[in-house]
């Protein structure tokens, strides 16, 4: 299911164009998958992401995500009839 660039919901895939949001522990905890991660994993993730954003490495590797009209991540809409 494509996620539009301007989607403001707070689930993991909506942060494809704004990874800075994942530096906020509250934003991560709003996503159920983060409830399975230990505090040390969250700290390591935050440290690594912060470093990648500051150095420009994240944008070098994934910067195109910031301008894509939509992102087709792992979400699938299943409709049963």
PDB file with one MODEL, atoms N, CA, C and O in Angstrom:
MODEL        1
ATOM      1  N   UNK A   1       0.841  -1.166   0.000  1.00  0.00           N
ATOM      2  CA  UNK A   1       0.000   0.000   0.000  1.00  0.00           C
ATOM      3  C   UNK A   1       0.891   1.235   0.000  1.00  0.00           C
ATOM      4  O   UNK A   1       1.627   1.451   0.963  1.00  0.00           O
ATOM      5  N   UNK A   2       0.849   2.036  -1.031  1.00  0.00           N
ATOM      6  CA  UNK A   2       1.712   3.223  -1.106  1.00  0.00           C
ATOM      7  C   UNK A   2       1.396   4.228  -0.008  1.00  0.00           C
ATOM      8  O   UNK A   2       0.234   4.509   0.284  1.00  0.00           O
ATOM      9  N   UNK A   3       2.438   4.757   0.587  1.00  0.00           N
ATOM     10  CA  UNK A   3       2.307   5.761   1.647  1.00  0.00           C
ATOM     11  C   UNK A   3       2.732   7.098   1.051  1.00  0.00           C
ATOM     12  O   UNK A   3       3.877   7.249   0.625  1.00  0.00           O
ATOM     13  N   UNK A   4       1.816   8.077   1.018  1.00  0.00           N
ATOM     14  CA  UNK A   4       2.156   9.361   0.405  1.00  0.00           C
ATOM     15  C   UNK A   4       3.235  10.113   1.174  1.00  0.00           C
ATOM     16  O   UNK A   4       3.364   9.979   2.391  1.00  0.00           O
ATOM     17  N   UNK A   5       3.987  10.887   0.454  1.00  0.00           N
ATOM     18  CA  UNK A   5       5.084  11.669   1.025  1.00  0.00           C
ATOM     19  C   UNK A   5       4.620  12.538   2.186  1.00  0.00           C
ATOM     20  O   UNK A   5       5.350  12.706   3.163  1.00  0.00           O
ATOM     21  N   UNK A   6       3.423  13.087   2.090  1.00  0.00           N
ATOM     22  CA  UNK A   6       2.937  14.008   3.129  1.00  0.00           C
ATOM     23  C   UNK A   6       2.100  13.321   4.212  1.00  0.00           C
ATOM     24  O   UNK A   6       1.413  13.997   4.978  1.00  0.00           O
ATOM     25  N   UNK A   7       2.148  11.999   4.283  1.00  0.00           N
ATOM     26  CA  UNK A   7       1.400  11.273   5.312  1.00  0.00           C
ATOM     27  C   UNK A   7       1.944  11.660   6.688  1.00  0.00           C
ATOM     28  O   UNK A   7       3.146  11.569   6.940  1.00  0.00           O
ATOM     29  N   UNK A   8       1.055  12.086   7.561  1.00  0.00           N
ATOM     30  CA  UNK A   8       1.484  12.567   8.872  1.00  0.00           C
ATOM     31  C   UNK A   8       1.196  11.575   9.997  1.00  0.00           C
ATOM     32  O   UNK A   8       1.463  11.868  11.162  1.00  0.00           O
ATOM     33  N   UNK A   9       0.653  10.401   9.659  1.00  0.00           N
ATOM     34  CA  UNK A   9       0.434   9.387  10.687  1.00  0.00           C
ATOM     35  C   UNK A   9       1.773   8.977  11.282  1.00  0.00           C
ATOM     36  O   UNK A   9       2.822   9.189  10.673  1.00  0.00           O
ATOM     37  N   UNK A  10       1.735   8.397  12.455  1.00  0.00           N
ATOM     38  CA  UNK A  10       2.965   8.034  13.147  1.00  0.00           C
ATOM     39  C   UNK A  10       3.226   6.543  13.171  1.00  0.00           C
ATOM     40  O   UNK A  10       3.216   5.938  14.243  1.00  0.00           O
ATOM     41  N   UNK A  11       3.456   5.940  12.035  1.00  0.00           N
ATOM     42  CA  UNK A  11       3.901   4.558  12.007  1.00  0.00           C
ATOM     43  C   UNK A  11       5.190   4.498  11.201  1.00  0.00           C
ATOM     44  O   UNK A  11       5.493   5.403  10.424  1.00  0.00           O
ATOM     45  N   UNK A  12       5.932   3.442  11.391  1.00  0.00           N
ATOM     46  CA  UNK A  12       7.304   3.374  10.864  1.00  0.00           C
ATOM     47  C   UNK A  12       7.443   3.829   9.417  1.00  0.00           C
ATOM     48  O   UNK A  12       8.307   4.653   9.116  1.00  0.00           O
ATOM     49  N   UNK A  13       6.619   3.316   8.522  1.00  0.00           N
ATOM     50  CA  UNK A  13       6.790   3.642   7.110  1.00  0.00           C
ATOM     51  C   UNK A  13       6.531   5.111   6.788  1.00  0.00           C
ATOM     52  O   UNK A  13       7.017   5.605   5.770  1.00  0.00           O
ATOM     53  N   UNK A  14       5.774   5.826   7.632  1.00  0.00           N
ATOM     54  CA  UNK A  14       5.529   7.238   7.338  1.00  0.00           C
ATOM     55  C   UNK A  14       6.776   8.086   7.548  1.00  0.00           C
ATOM     56  O   UNK A  14       6.826   9.240   7.122  1.00  0.00           O
ATOM     57  N   UNK A  15       7.764   7.526   8.192  1.00  0.00           N
ATOM     58  CA  UNK A  15       9.002   8.265   8.438  1.00  0.00           C
ATOM     59  C   UNK A  15      10.037   8.065   7.332  1.00  0.00           C
ATOM     60  O   UNK A  15      11.200   8.434   7.495  1.00  0.00           O
ATOM     61  N   UNK A  16       9.614   7.479   6.203  1.00  0.00           N
ATOM     62  CA  UNK A  16      10.558   7.243   5.111  1.00  0.00           C
ATOM     63  C   UNK A  16      11.185   8.539   4.601  1.00  0.00           C
ATOM     64  O   UNK A  16      12.338   8.541   4.170  1.00  0.00           O
ATOM     65  N   UNK A  17      10.440   9.635   4.646  1.00  0.00           N
ATOM     66  CA  UNK A  17      10.950  10.906   4.137  1.00  0.00           C
ATOM     67  C   UNK A  17      11.389  11.851   5.246  1.00  0.00           C
ATOM     68  O   UNK A  17      11.896  12.939   4.974  1.00  0.00           O
ATOM     69  N   UNK A  18      11.196  11.441   6.481  1.00  0.00           N
ATOM     70  CA  UNK A  18      11.569  12.285   7.620  1.00  0.00           C
ATOM     71  C   UNK A  18      12.125  11.423   8.749  1.00  0.00           C
ATOM     72  O   UNK A  18      11.512  11.300   9.809  1.00  0.00           O
ATOM     73  N   UNK A  19      13.290  10.830   8.511  1.00  0.00           N
ATOM     74  CA  UNK A  19      13.876   9.912   9.488  1.00  0.00           C
ATOM     75  C   UNK A  19      14.206  10.589  10.818  1.00  0.00           C
ATOM     76  O   UNK A  19      14.344   9.921  11.843  1.00  0.00           O
ATOM     77  N   UNK A  20      14.332  11.904  10.796  1.00  0.00           N
ATOM     78  CA  UNK A  20      14.622  12.635  12.040  1.00  0.00           C
ATOM     79  C   UNK A  20      13.566  12.356  13.107  1.00  0.00           C
ATOM     80  O   UNK A  20      13.862  12.398  14.302  1.00  0.00           O
ATOM     81  N   UNK A  21      12.352  12.075  12.683  1.00  0.00           N
ATOM     82  CA  UNK A  21      11.278  11.790  13.639  1.00  0.00           C
ATOM     83  C   UNK A  21      11.596  10.564  14.484  1.00  0.00           C
ATOM     84  O   UNK A  21      11.163  10.473  15.633  1.00  0.00           O
ATOM     85  N   UNK A  22      12.344   9.629  13.928  1.00  0.00           N
ATOM     86  CA  UNK A  22      12.673   8.411  14.663  1.00  0.00           C
ATOM     87  C   UNK A  22      13.695   8.647  15.764  1.00  0.00           C
ATOM     88  O   UNK A  22      13.984   7.736  16.541  1.00  0.00           O
ATOM     89  N   UNK A  23      14.245   9.847  15.845  1.00  0.00           N
ATOM     90  CA  UNK A  23      15.130  10.185  16.955  1.00  0.00           C
ATOM     91  C   UNK A  23      14.330  10.481  18.221  1.00  0.00           C
ATOM     92  O   UNK A  23      14.883  10.512  19.320  1.00  0.00           O
ATOM     93  N   UNK A  24      13.051  10.694  18.062  1.00  0.00           N
ATOM     94  CA  UNK A  24      12.169  10.959  19.200  1.00  0.00           C
ATOM     95  C   UNK A  24      11.687   9.621  19.769  1.00  0.00           C
ATOM     96  O   UNK A  24      10.973   8.888  19.085  1.00  0.00           O
ATOM     97  N   UNK A  25      12.064   9.294  21.003  1.00  0.00           N
ATOM     98  CA  UNK A  25      11.647   8.013  21.596  1.00  0.00           C
ATOM     99  C   UNK A  25      10.132   7.842  21.635  1.00  0.00           C
ATOM    100  O   UNK A  25       9.636   6.725  21.489  1.00  0.00           O
ATOM    101  N   UNK A  26       9.391   8.931  21.830  1.00  0.00           N
ATOM    102  CA  UNK A  26       7.935   8.831  21.845  1.00  0.00           C
ATOM    103  C   UNK A  26       7.390   8.438  20.473  1.00  0.00           C
ATOM    104  O   UNK A  26       6.427   7.675  20.385  1.00  0.00           O
ATOM    105  N   UNK A  27       7.989   8.946  19.418  1.00  0.00           N
ATOM    106  CA  UNK A  27       7.561   8.572  18.069  1.00  0.00           C
ATOM    107  C   UNK A  27       7.831   7.091  17.820  1.00  0.00           C
ATOM    108  O   UNK A  27       7.014   6.399  17.212  1.00  0.00           O
ATOM    109  N   UNK A  28       8.968   6.613  18.287  1.00  0.00           N
ATOM    110  CA  UNK A  28       9.269   5.180  18.110  1.00  0.00           C
ATOM    111  C   UNK A  28       8.308   4.318  18.911  1.00  0.00           C
ATOM    112  O   UNK A  28       7.829   3.299  18.415  1.00  0.00           O
ATOM    113  N   UNK A  29       8.021   4.716  20.144  1.00  0.00           N
ATOM    114  CA  UNK A  29       7.148   3.907  20.989  1.00  0.00           C
ATOM    115  C   UNK A  29       5.703   3.896  20.506  1.00  0.00           C
ATOM    116  O   UNK A  29       4.931   3.019  20.891  1.00  0.00           O
ATOM    117  N   UNK A  30       5.331   4.854  19.671  1.00  0.00           N
ATOM    118  CA  UNK A  30       3.989   4.852  19.087  1.00  0.00           C
ATOM    119  C   UNK A  30       3.847   3.751  18.039  1.00  0.00           C
ATOM    120  O   UNK A  30       2.737   3.426  17.619  1.00  0.00           O
ATOM    121  N   UNK A  31       4.957   3.189  17.627  1.00  0.00           N
ATOM    122  CA  UNK A  31       4.970   2.093  16.653  1.00  0.00           C
ATOM    123  C   UNK A  31       5.157   0.789  17.424  1.00  0.00           C
ATOM    124  O   UNK A  31       6.148   0.621  18.134  1.00  0.00           O
ATOM    125  N   UNK A  32       4.219  -0.116  17.286  1.00  0.00           N
ATOM    126  CA  UNK A  32       4.227  -1.331  18.114  1.00  0.00           C
ATOM    127  C   UNK A  32       5.503  -2.153  17.967  1.00  0.00           C
ATOM    128  O   UNK A  32       5.917  -2.810  18.922  1.00  0.00           O
ATOM    129  N   UNK A  33       6.123  -2.135  16.820  1.00  0.00           N
ATOM    130  CA  UNK A  33       7.325  -2.955  16.641  1.00  0.00           C
ATOM    131  C   UNK A  33       8.447  -2.541  17.588  1.00  0.00           C
ATOM    132  O   UNK A  33       9.270  -3.374  17.969  1.00  0.00           O
ATOM    133  N   UNK A  34       8.490  -1.269  17.970  1.00  0.00           N
ATOM    134  CA  UNK A  34       9.531  -0.796  18.882  1.00  0.00           C
ATOM    135  C   UNK A  34       9.335  -1.300  20.303  1.00  0.00           C
ATOM    136  O   UNK A  34      10.270  -1.269  21.103  1.00  0.00           O
ATOM    137  N   UNK A  35       8.128  -1.765  20.630  1.00  0.00           N
ATOM    138  CA  UNK A  35       7.893  -2.284  21.974  1.00  0.00           C
ATOM    139  C   UNK A  35       8.654  -3.586  22.208  1.00  0.00           C
ATOM    140  O   UNK A  35       8.821  -4.011  23.351  1.00  0.00           O
ATOM    141  N   UNK A  36       9.108  -4.213  21.143  1.00  0.00           N
ATOM    142  CA  UNK A  36       9.871  -5.455  21.261  1.00  0.00           C
ATOM    143  C   UNK A  36      11.372  -5.210  21.396  1.00  0.00           C
ATOM    144  O   UNK A  36      12.128  -6.133  21.698  1.00  0.00           O
ATOM    145  N   UNK A  37      11.801  -3.979  21.175  1.00  0.00           N
ATOM    146  CA  UNK A  37      13.223  -3.646  21.240  1.00  0.00           C
ATOM    147  C   UNK A  37      13.614  -3.262  22.661  1.00  0.00           C
ATOM    148  O   UNK A  37      12.868  -2.573  23.357  1.00  0.00           O
ATOM    149  N   UNK A  38      14.766  -3.705  23.075  1.00  0.00           N
ATOM    150  CA  UNK A  38      15.265  -3.335  24.400  1.00  0.00           C
ATOM    151  C   UNK A  38      15.787  -1.898  24.375  1.00  0.00           C
ATOM    152  O   UNK A  38      16.022  -1.331  23.308  1.00  0.00           O
ATOM    153  N   UNK A  39      15.961  -1.328  25.546  1.00  0.00           N
ATOM    154  CA  UNK A  39      16.429   0.057  25.660  1.00  0.00           C
ATOM    155  C   UNK A  39      17.797   0.238  25.005  1.00  0.00           C
ATOM    156  O   UNK A  39      18.049   1.265  24.376  1.00  0.00           O
ATOM    157  N   UNK A  40      18.682  -0.749  25.148  1.00  0.00           N
ATOM    158  CA  UNK A  40      20.016  -0.604  24.544  1.00  0.00           C
ATOM    159  C   UNK A  40      19.941  -0.620  23.021  1.00  0.00           C
ATOM    160  O   UNK A  40      20.736   0.044  22.356  1.00  0.00           O
ATOM    161  N   UNK A  41      19.004  -1.364  22.469  1.00  0.00           N
ATOM    162  CA  UNK A  41      18.834  -1.356  21.005  1.00  0.00           C
ATOM    163  C   UNK A  41      18.322   0.012  20.558  1.00  0.00           C
ATOM    164  O   UNK A  41      18.796   0.559  19.562  1.00  0.00           O
ATOM    165  N   UNK A  42      17.350   0.566  21.294  1.00  0.00           N
ATOM    166  CA  UNK A  42      16.845   1.899  20.970  1.00  0.00           C
ATOM    167  C   UNK A  42      17.931   2.954  21.054  1.00  0.00           C
ATOM    168  O   UNK A  42      18.013   3.834  20.197  1.00  0.00           O
ATOM    169  N   UNK A  43      18.759   2.872  22.072  1.00  0.00           N
ATOM    170  CA  UNK A  43      19.860   3.834  22.229  1.00  0.00           C
ATOM    171  C   UNK A  43      20.865   3.716  21.091  1.00  0.00           C
ATOM    172  O   UNK A  43      21.313   4.722  20.542  1.00  0.00           O
ATOM    173  N   UNK A  44      21.218   2.478  20.739  1.00  0.00           N
ATOM    174  CA  UNK A  44      22.168   2.270  19.640  1.00  0.00           C
ATOM    175  C   UNK A  44      21.590   2.781  18.323  1.00  0.00           C
ATOM    176  O   UNK A  44      22.291   3.422  17.540  1.00  0.00           O
ATOM    177  N   UNK A  45      20.296   2.492  18.078  1.00  0.00           N
ATOM    178  CA  UNK A  45      19.639   2.971  16.860  1.00  0.00           C
ATOM    179  C   UNK A  45      19.681   4.494  16.798  1.00  0.00           C
ATOM    180  O   UNK A  45      20.041   5.073  15.773  1.00  0.00           O
ATOM    181  N   UNK A  46      19.308   5.145  17.915  1.00  0.00           N
ATOM    182  CA  UNK A  46      19.287   6.598  17.964  1.00  0.00           C
ATOM    183  C   UNK A  46      20.682   7.175  17.708  1.00  0.00           C
ATOM    184  O   UNK A  46      20.828   8.129  16.945  1.00  0.00           O
ATOM    185  N   UNK A  47      21.692   6.606  18.335  1.00  0.00           N
ATOM    186  CA  UNK A  47      23.072   7.064  18.148  1.00  0.00           C
ATOM    187  C   UNK A  47      23.501   6.913  16.687  1.00  0.00           C
ATOM    188  O   UNK A  47      24.062   7.841  16.103  1.00  0.00           O
ATOM    189  N   UNK A  48      23.237   5.752  16.102  1.00  0.00           N
ATOM    190  CA  UNK A  48      23.649   5.501  14.721  1.00  0.00           C
ATOM    191  C   UNK A  48      22.896   6.391  13.733  1.00  0.00           C
ATOM    192  O   UNK A  48      23.495   6.943  12.811  1.00  0.00           O
ATOM    193  N   UNK A  49      21.583   6.530  13.925  1.00  0.00           N
ATOM    194  CA  UNK A  49      20.807   7.374  13.015  1.00  0.00           C
ATOM    195  C   UNK A  49      21.237   8.824  13.127  1.00  0.00           C
ATOM    196  O   UNK A  49      21.396   9.499  12.110  1.00  0.00           O
ATOM    197  N   UNK A  50      21.427   9.315  14.338  1.00  0.00           N
ATOM    198  CA  UNK A  50      21.879  10.690  14.536  1.00  0.00           C
ATOM    199  C   UNK A  50      23.210  10.926  13.808  1.00  0.00           C
ATOM    200  O   UNK A  50      23.384  11.939  13.130  1.00  0.00           O
ATOM    201  N   UNK A  51      24.129   9.993  13.955  1.00  0.00           N
ATOM    202  CA  UNK A  51      25.417  10.118  13.271  1.00  0.00           C
ATOM    203  C   UNK A  51      25.283  10.112  11.765  1.00  0.00           C
ATOM    204  O   UNK A  51      25.932  10.897  11.073  1.00  0.00           O
ATOM    205  N   UNK A  52      24.433   9.220  11.249  1.00  0.00           N
ATOM    206  CA  UNK A  52      24.234   9.146   9.795  1.00  0.00           C
ATOM    207  C   UNK A  52      23.576  10.411   9.246  1.00  0.00           C
ATOM    208  O   UNK A  52      23.906  10.858   8.148  1.00  0.00           O
ATOM    209  N   UNK A  53      22.652  10.982  10.005  1.00  0.00           N
ATOM    210  CA  UNK A  53      22.004  12.227   9.565  1.00  0.00           C
ATOM    211  C   UNK A  53      22.992  13.396   9.607  1.00  0.00           C
ATOM    212  O   UNK A  53      23.050  14.198   8.676  1.00  0.00           O
ATOM    213  N   UNK A  54      23.758  13.487  10.676  1.00  0.00           N
ATOM    214  CA  UNK A  54      24.722  14.592  10.807  1.00  0.00           C
ATOM    215  C   UNK A  54      25.825  14.519   9.758  1.00  0.00           C
ATOM    216  O   UNK A  54      26.267  15.546   9.244  1.00  0.00           O
ATOM    217  N   UNK A  55      26.265  13.314   9.444  1.00  0.00           N
ATOM    218  CA  UNK A  55      27.352  13.168   8.473  1.00  0.00           C
ATOM    219  C   UNK A  55      26.872  13.251   7.020  1.00  0.00           C
ATOM    220  O   UNK A  55      27.673  13.417   6.101  1.00  0.00           O
ATOM    221  N   UNK A  56      25.566  13.135   6.828  1.00  0.00           N
ATOM    222  CA  UNK A  56      25.030  13.130   5.466  1.00  0.00           C
ATOM    223  C   UNK A  56      24.946  11.742   4.855  1.00  0.00           C
ATOM    224  O   UNK A  56      24.471  11.582   3.731  1.00  0.00           O
ATOM    225  N   UNK A  57      25.408  10.736   5.594  1.00  0.00           N
ATOM    226  CA  UNK A  57      25.392   9.369   5.078  1.00  0.00           C
ATOM    227  C   UNK A  57      23.972   8.881   4.795  1.00  0.00           C
ATOM    228  O   UNK A  57      23.737   8.220   3.784  1.00  0.00           O
ATOM    229  N   UNK A  58      23.021   9.204   5.683  1.00  0.00           N
ATOM    230  CA  UNK A  58      21.646   8.768   5.456  1.00  0.00           C
ATOM    231  C   UNK A  58      21.124   9.327   4.150  1.00  0.00           C
ATOM    232  O   UNK A  58      20.545   8.596   3.347  1.00  0.00           O
ATOM    233  N   UNK A  59      21.326  10.639   3.925  1.00  0.00           N
ATOM    234  CA  UNK A  59      20.847  11.252   2.681  1.00  0.00           C
ATOM    235  C   UNK A  59      21.588  10.735   1.460  1.00  0.00           C
ATOM    236  O   UNK A  59      21.007  10.619   0.381  1.00  0.00           O
ATOM    237  N   UNK A  60      22.849  10.430   1.621  1.00  0.00           N
ATOM    238  CA  UNK A  60      23.612   9.861   0.508  1.00  0.00           C
ATOM    239  C   UNK A  60      23.014   8.522   0.083  1.00  0.00           C
ATOM    240  O   UNK A  60      22.888   8.240  -1.109  1.00  0.00           O
ATOM    241  N   UNK A  61      22.655   7.716   1.051  1.00  0.00           N
ATOM    242  CA  UNK A  61      22.124   6.380   0.758  1.00  0.00           C
ATOM    243  C   UNK A  61      20.635   6.377   0.447  1.00  0.00           C
ATOM    244  O   UNK A  61      20.188   5.674  -0.458  1.00  0.00           O
ATOM    245  N   UNK A  62      19.861   7.167   1.200  1.00  0.00           N
ATOM    246  CA  UNK A  62      18.404   7.067   1.134  1.00  0.00           C
ATOM    247  C   UNK A  62      17.701   8.388   0.840  1.00  0.00           C
ATOM    248  O   UNK A  62      16.473   8.457   0.899  1.00  0.00           O
ATOM    249  N   UNK A  63      18.444   9.418   0.529  1.00  0.00           N
ATOM    250  CA  UNK A  63      17.871  10.751   0.337  1.00  0.00           C
ATOM    251  C   UNK A  63      16.776  10.829  -0.702  1.00  0.00           C
ATOM    252  O   UNK A  63      15.907  11.698  -0.616  1.00  0.00           O
ATOM    253  N   UNK A  64      16.794   9.948  -1.678  1.00  0.00           N
ATOM    254  CA  UNK A  64      15.747   9.953  -2.706  1.00  0.00           C
ATOM    255  C   UNK A  64      14.367   9.715  -2.095  1.00  0.00           C
ATOM    256  O   UNK A  64      13.357  10.132  -2.661  1.00  0.00           O
ATOM    257  N   UNK A  65      14.322   9.047  -0.944  1.00  0.00           N
ATOM    258  CA  UNK A  65      13.040   8.805  -0.281  1.00  0.00           C
ATOM    259  C   UNK A  65      12.364  10.106   0.149  1.00  0.00           C
ATOM    260  O   UNK A  65      11.142  10.158   0.288  1.00  0.00           O
ATOM    261  N   UNK A  66      13.153  11.146   0.355  1.00  0.00           N
ATOM    262  CA  UNK A  66      12.601  12.417   0.825  1.00  0.00           C
ATOM    263  C   UNK A  66      11.739  13.110  -0.220  1.00  0.00           C
ATOM    264  O   UNK A  66      10.935  13.976   0.123  1.00  0.00           O
ATOM    265  N   UNK A  67      11.891  12.744  -1.490  1.00  0.00           N
ATOM    266  CA  UNK A  67      11.163  13.434  -2.563  1.00  0.00           C
ATOM    267  C   UNK A  67      10.254  12.519  -3.377  1.00  0.00           C
ATOM    268  O   UNK A  67       9.566  12.985  -4.285  1.00  0.00           O
ATOM    269  N   UNK A  68      10.243  11.234  -3.068  1.00  0.00           N
ATOM    270  CA  UNK A  68       9.356  10.323  -3.802  1.00  0.00           C
ATOM    271  C   UNK A  68       7.903  10.667  -3.468  1.00  0.00           C
ATOM    272  O   UNK A  68       7.588  10.900  -2.301  1.00  0.00           O
ATOM    273  N   UNK A  69       7.020  10.705  -4.453  1.00  0.00           N
ATOM    274  CA  UNK A  69       5.610  11.023  -4.182  1.00  0.00           C
ATOM    275  C   UNK A  69       4.969  10.051  -3.195  1.00  0.00           C
ATOM    276  O   UNK A  69       4.094  10.429  -2.416  1.00  0.00           O
ATOM    277  N   UNK A  70       5.412   8.802  -3.236  1.00  0.00           N
ATOM    278  CA  UNK A  70       4.911   7.800  -2.291  1.00  0.00           C
ATOM    279  C   UNK A  70       5.956   6.711  -2.125  1.00  0.00           C
ATOM    280  O   UNK A  70       6.886   6.578  -2.920  1.00  0.00           O
ATOM    281  N   UNK A  71       5.769   5.943  -1.071  1.00  0.00           N
ATOM    282  CA  UNK A  71       6.693   4.854  -0.756  1.00  0.00           C
ATOM    283  C   UNK A  71       5.878   3.578  -0.602  1.00  0.00           C
ATOM    284  O   UNK A  71       4.929   3.536   0.180  1.00  0.00           O
ATOM    285  N   UNK A  72       6.239   2.557  -1.332  1.00  0.00           N
ATOM    286  CA  UNK A  72       5.549   1.275  -1.243  1.00  0.00           C
ATOM    287  C   UNK A  72       6.375   0.372  -0.346  1.00  0.00           C
ATOM    288  O   UNK A  72       7.258  -0.350  -0.809  1.00  0.00           O
ATOM    289  N   UNK A  73       6.076   0.425   0.937  1.00  0.00           N
ATOM    290  CA  UNK A  73       6.827  -0.340   1.931  1.00  0.00           C
ATOM    291  C   UNK A  73       6.249  -1.722   2.139  1.00  0.00           C
ATOM    292  O   UNK A  73       5.836  -2.388   1.190  1.00  0.00           O
ATOM    293  N   UNK A  74       6.223  -2.139   3.373  1.00  0.00           N
ATOM    294  CA  UNK A  74       5.791  -3.502   3.690  1.00  0.00           C
ATOM    295  C   UNK A  74       4.299  -3.617   3.979  1.00  0.00           C
ATOM    296  O   UNK A  74       3.803  -4.720   4.208  1.00  0.00           O
ATOM    297  N   UNK A  75       3.584  -2.514   3.973  1.00  0.00           N
ATOM    298  CA  UNK A  75       2.160  -2.567   4.296  1.00  0.00           C
ATOM    299  C   UNK A  75       1.348  -3.151   3.153  1.00  0.00           C
ATOM    300  O   UNK A  75       1.570  -2.834   1.985  1.00  0.00           O
ATOM    301  N   UNK A  76       0.420  -3.994   3.505  1.00  0.00           N
ATOM    302  CA  UNK A  76      -0.492  -4.592   2.536  1.00  0.00           C
ATOM    303  C   UNK A  76      -1.904  -4.473   3.080  1.00  0.00           C
ATOM    304  O   UNK A  76      -2.135  -4.700   4.267  1.00  0.00           O
ATOM    305  N   UNK A  77      -2.846  -4.119   2.222  1.00  0.00           N
ATOM    306  CA  UNK A  77      -4.241  -4.025   2.606  1.00  0.00           C
ATOM    307  C   UNK A  77      -4.933  -5.305   2.152  1.00  0.00           C
ATOM    308  O   UNK A  77      -4.973  -5.608   0.960  1.00  0.00           O
ATOM    309  N   UNK A  78      -5.468  -6.039   3.092  1.00  0.00           N
ATOM    310  CA  UNK A  78      -6.138  -7.295   2.790  1.00  0.00           C
ATOM    311  C   UNK A  78      -7.623  -7.097   3.075  1.00  0.00           C
ATOM    312  O   UNK A  78      -8.014  -6.701   4.173  1.00  0.00           O
ATOM    313  N   UNK A  79      -8.429  -7.377   2.078  1.00  0.00           N
ATOM    314  CA  UNK A  79      -9.874  -7.237   2.213  1.00  0.00           C
ATOM    315  C   UNK A  79     -10.507  -8.616   2.017  1.00  0.00           C
ATOM    316  O   UNK A  79     -10.299  -9.264   0.991  1.00  0.00           O
ATOM    317  N   UNK A  80     -11.270  -9.049   2.996  1.00  0.00           N
ATOM    318  CA  UNK A  80     -11.956 -10.338   2.887  1.00  0.00           C
ATOM    319  C   UNK A  80     -13.433 -10.080   2.632  1.00  0.00           C
ATOM    320  O   UNK A  80     -14.027  -9.154   3.185  1.00  0.00           O
ATOM    321  N   UNK A  81     -14.000 -10.904   1.798  1.00  0.00           N
ATOM    322  CA  UNK A  81     -15.438 -10.768   1.499  1.00  0.00           C
ATOM    323  C   UNK A  81     -16.130 -12.071   1.757  1.00  0.00           C
ATOM    324  O   UNK A  81     -17.342 -12.175   1.569  1.00  0.00           O
TER     325      UNK A  81
ENDMDL
END
